[in-house]
């Protein structure tokens, strides 16, 4: 089984450390809407990422 979509909306996330997405991933869609993010960490390993949702953050 391969994780292709991760939804973590509405979780009051302020930040995630750089190792959160450090390993190469087959993730296609990442939902981070309505959290408290002020900046993005490193997402370079998400080479297959097609959709990134960041609405309603403080970025």
DSSP file (Angstrom, degrees, kcal/mol; ACC not computed):
  #  RESIDUE AA STRUCTURE BP1 BP2  ACC     N-H-->O    O-->H-N    N-H-->O    O-->H-N    TCO  KAPPA ALPHA  PHI   PSI    X-CA   Y-CA   Z-CA
    1    1 A X              0   0    0      0, 0.0     2,-0.4     0, 0.0     0, 0.0   0.000 360.0 360.0 360.0 137.1    0.0    0.0    0.0
    2    2 A X        -     0   0    0     24,-0.1     2,-0.5    23,-0.0    23,-0.0  -0.970 360.0-126.1-123.4 131.0    1.3    3.4   -1.0
    3    3 A X        +     0   0    0     -2,-0.4    23,-0.2     1,-0.2     3,-0.1  -0.646  36.9 161.9 -76.3 120.3    0.2    6.7    0.6
    4    4 A X        +     0   0    0     -2,-0.5    24,-2.6     1,-0.3    25,-2.2   0.625  62.7  36.0-112.4 -21.5   -0.9    9.0   -2.3
    5    5 A X  E     -a   29   0A   0     23,-0.2     2,-0.4    22,-0.2    -1,-0.3  -0.997  58.8-171.9-139.1 132.9   -2.9   11.6   -0.4
    6    6 A X  E     -a   30   0A   0     23,-2.1    25,-2.9    -2,-0.4     2,-0.6  -0.989   3.8-168.6-126.4 123.6   -2.4   13.1    3.0
    7    7 A X  E     +a   31   0A   0     -2,-0.4    25,-0.1    23,-0.2    23,-0.0  -0.946  22.3 153.7-116.5 113.8   -5.1   15.4    4.6
    8    8 A X        +     0   0    0     23,-2.4     3,-0.5    -2,-0.6     5,-0.2  -0.241  24.2 149.1-130.5  43.4   -4.1   17.3    7.8
    9    9 A X        +     0   0    0      1,-0.2    25,-0.2     2,-0.1    26,-0.1  -0.378  61.2  20.7 -71.3 155.1   -6.4   20.3    7.5
   10   10 A X  S    S+     0   0    0     23,-1.7    -1,-0.2    24,-0.2    25,-0.2   0.869  84.3 121.4  57.4  45.1   -7.7   22.0   10.7
   11   11 A X  S    S-     0   0    0     -3,-0.5    24,-0.2    22,-0.3     3,-0.1   0.298  76.7-119.8-121.2   8.7   -5.0   20.7   13.0
   12   12 A X        +     0   0    0     22,-0.6     2,-0.4     1,-0.2    23,-0.1   0.798  48.2 174.0  57.9  30.4   -3.4   23.9   14.3
   13   13 A X        +     0   0    0     -5,-0.2    23,-2.5     1,-0.2    -1,-0.2  -0.560  15.8 178.3 -71.7 125.1   -0.1   22.9   12.8
   14   14 A X        -     0   0    0      1,-0.4    24,-0.9    -2,-0.4    25,-0.4   0.750  64.8 -19.1 -96.6 -31.2    2.4   25.8   13.2
   15   15 A X        -     0   0    0     22,-0.2    -1,-0.4    23,-0.1     2,-0.4  -0.975  51.6-143.8-165.0 162.2    5.4   24.1   11.7
   16   16 A X        -     0   0    0     -2,-0.3     5,-0.1    -3,-0.1    -3,-0.0  -0.995  32.7-110.7-134.9 142.8    6.8   20.7   10.7
   17   17 A X    >   -     0   0    0     -2,-0.4     3,-2.2     1,-0.1     4,-0.3  -0.273  31.1-106.9 -73.1 160.9   10.4   19.8   11.0
   18   18 A X  G >  S+     0   0    0      1,-0.3     3,-0.6     2,-0.2    -1,-0.1   0.730 116.6  60.9 -60.6 -23.9   12.5   19.3    7.9
   19   19 A X  G >  S+     0   0    0      1,-0.2     3,-1.4     2,-0.1     4,-0.3   0.577  79.0  88.1 -81.5  -7.6   12.6   15.5    8.4
   20   20 A X  G <  S+     0   0    0     -3,-2.2    -1,-0.2     1,-0.3    -2,-0.2   0.861 108.8  18.5 -58.3 -36.3    8.8   15.2    8.2
   21   21 A X  G <  S+     0   0    0     -3,-0.6    24,-0.4    -4,-0.3    -1,-0.3  -0.154  92.0 120.5-124.4  37.1    9.1   14.8    4.4
   22   22 A X    <   +     0   0    0     -3,-1.4     2,-0.3     2,-0.1    -2,-0.1   0.829  57.3  71.6 -75.7 -33.5   12.8   13.9    4.1
   23   23 A X  S    S-     0   0    0     -4,-0.3    22,-0.0    -3,-0.1     0, 0.0  -0.604  99.2 -93.3 -86.9 144.5   12.4   10.5    2.5
   24   24 A X        -     0   0    0     -2,-0.3     2,-0.3    22,-0.1    22,-0.2  -0.257  52.8-165.5 -53.9 139.0   11.3   10.2   -1.1
   25   25 A X        -     0   0    0     20,-1.5    23,-0.6    -4,-0.1    22,-0.2  -0.905  36.5-143.6-132.9 154.6    7.6    9.8   -1.3
   26   26 A X        +     0   0    0     -2,-0.3     2,-0.2   -23,-0.2    20,-0.1   0.161  55.3 141.9 -98.1  16.1    4.9    8.8   -3.8
   27   27 A X        +     0   0    0      1,-0.2    21,-0.2    22,-0.1   -23,-0.2  -0.397  25.1 176.9 -61.9 127.0    2.6   11.4   -2.3
   28   28 A X        +     0   0    0    -24,-2.6    22,-3.1     1,-0.3    23,-2.2   0.759  65.6  31.6-100.5 -34.1    0.5   13.1   -5.0
   29   29 A X  E     -ab   5  51A   0    -25,-2.2   -23,-2.1    21,-0.2     2,-0.4  -0.992  59.3-173.4-134.5 132.6   -1.7   15.4   -2.9
   30   30 A X  E     -ab   6  52A   0     21,-2.2    23,-2.7    -2,-0.4     2,-0.6  -0.982   6.3-163.4-129.6 120.0   -1.0   17.2    0.3
   31   31 A X  E     +ab   7  53A   0    -25,-2.9   -23,-2.4    -2,-0.4    23,-0.1  -0.909  24.8 153.4-105.6 117.1   -3.7   19.1    2.2
   32   32 A X        +     0   0    0     21,-2.9     3,-0.4    -2,-0.6     5,-0.2  -0.014  27.3 146.4-127.0  26.8   -2.4   21.6    4.8
   33   33 A X        +     0   0    0      1,-0.2   -23,-1.7    20,-0.1   -22,-0.3  -0.263  57.7  16.4 -72.0 153.9   -5.3   24.1    4.8
   34   34 A X  S    S+     0   0    0     21,-2.6   -22,-0.6   -25,-0.2    -1,-0.2   0.892  92.9 117.7  52.0  51.9   -6.6   26.0    7.8
   35   35 A X  S    S-     0   0    0     -3,-0.4   -21,-0.1    20,-0.3    -1,-0.1  -0.349  77.2-101.0-116.8-156.5   -3.6   25.4   10.1
   36   36 A X        +     0   0    0    -23,-2.5    21,-0.1    -2,-0.2     2,-0.1  -0.082  59.6 152.8-123.7  33.3   -1.2   28.0   11.5
   37   37 A X        +     0   0    0     -5,-0.2    21,-2.4     1,-0.1   -22,-0.2  -0.400  20.8 176.1 -67.9 138.2    1.7   27.6    9.2
   38   38 A X  S    S+     0   0    0    -24,-0.9     2,-0.3     1,-0.4    -1,-0.1   0.540  71.0   8.6-113.2 -18.8    3.9   30.7    8.7
   39   39 A X  S    S-     0   0    0    -25,-0.4     2,-0.4     0, 0.0    -1,-0.4  -0.975  74.3-113.1-155.1 162.2    6.5   29.0    6.4
   40   40 A X        -     0   0    0     -2,-0.3     3,-0.1    -3,-0.1   -25,-0.0  -0.808  24.1-141.3-100.8 142.1    7.0   25.8    4.5
   41   41 A X        -     0   0    0     -2,-0.4     2,-0.4     1,-0.2   -24,-0.1  -0.052  51.7 -53.6 -80.6-166.1    9.7   23.3    5.4
   42   42 A X        +     0   0    0      1,-0.1   -21,-0.3     2,-0.0    -1,-0.2  -0.603  53.0 168.5 -78.1 125.7   11.7   21.4    2.8
   43   43 A X    >   +     0   0    0     -2,-0.4     3,-2.0     1,-0.1    -1,-0.1   0.185  39.7 115.2-119.5  14.0    9.5   19.6    0.3
   44   44 A X  T 3  S+     0   0    0      1,-0.3    -1,-0.1     2,-0.0   -22,-0.1   0.790  70.9  61.2 -58.6 -30.0   12.1   18.6   -2.2
   45   45 A X  T 3  S+     0   0    0    -24,-0.4     2,-1.8     1,-0.2   -20,-1.5   0.630  81.5  84.9 -75.4 -10.8   11.7   14.9   -1.6
   46   46 A X    X   +     0   0    0     -3,-2.0     3,-1.5     1,-0.2    -1,-0.2  -0.418  52.9 155.5 -86.4  62.9    8.0   15.1   -2.7
   47   47 A X  T 3   +     0   0    0     -2,-1.8    -1,-0.2     1,-0.3   -21,-0.1   0.695  68.9  48.0 -68.1 -20.8    9.0   14.6   -6.3
   48   48 A X  T 3  S+     0   0    0    -23,-0.6    -1,-0.3    -3,-0.2     2,-0.1   0.431  79.0 131.0 -98.1   0.0    5.6   13.2   -7.4
   49   49 A X    <   +     0   0    0     -3,-1.5   -21,-0.2     1,-0.2   -20,-0.2  -0.327  22.1 166.2 -60.0 126.6    3.6   15.9   -5.6
   50   50 A X        +     0   0    0    -22,-3.1     2,-0.4     1,-0.3   -21,-0.2   0.692  63.0  36.6-110.1 -32.6    1.0   17.3   -8.0
   51   51 A X  E     +b   29   0A   0    -23,-2.2   -21,-2.2     2,-0.0     2,-0.4  -0.988  55.8 179.5-132.5 132.4   -1.4   19.2   -5.7
   52   52 A X  E     -b   30   0A   0     -2,-0.4     2,-0.6   -23,-0.2   -21,-0.2  -0.983  10.2-162.4-132.6 119.1   -0.5   21.2   -2.6
   53   53 A X  E     +b   31   0A   0    -23,-2.7   -21,-2.9    -2,-0.4   -20,-0.1  -0.908  24.4 153.8-108.6 117.8   -3.3   23.0   -0.6
   54   54 A X        +     0   0    0     -2,-0.6     3,-0.4   -23,-0.1     5,-0.2   0.231  20.8 146.4-126.1  10.2   -2.2   25.7    1.8
   55   55 A X        +     0   0    0      1,-0.2   -21,-2.6   -22,-0.1   -20,-0.3  -0.090  62.0  22.1 -56.4 149.6   -5.2   28.0    2.0
   56   56 A X  S    S+     0   0    0      1,-0.2     2,-0.2   -23,-0.2   -21,-0.2   0.867  93.1 117.6  61.0  43.0   -6.1   29.9    5.2
   57   57 A X  S    S-     0   0    0     -3,-0.4    -1,-0.2   -23,-0.2   -19,-0.1  -0.635  76.4-108.6-117.9-177.1   -2.6   29.7    6.7
   58   58 A X              0   0    0    -21,-2.4    -3,-0.1    -2,-0.2   -22,-0.1  -0.111 360.0 360.0-107.0  34.8   -0.3   32.7    7.6
   59   59 A X              0   0    0     -5,-0.2    -1,-0.2   -20,-0.1   -21,-0.1   0.445 360.0 360.0 -83.6 360.0    2.2   32.0    4.8
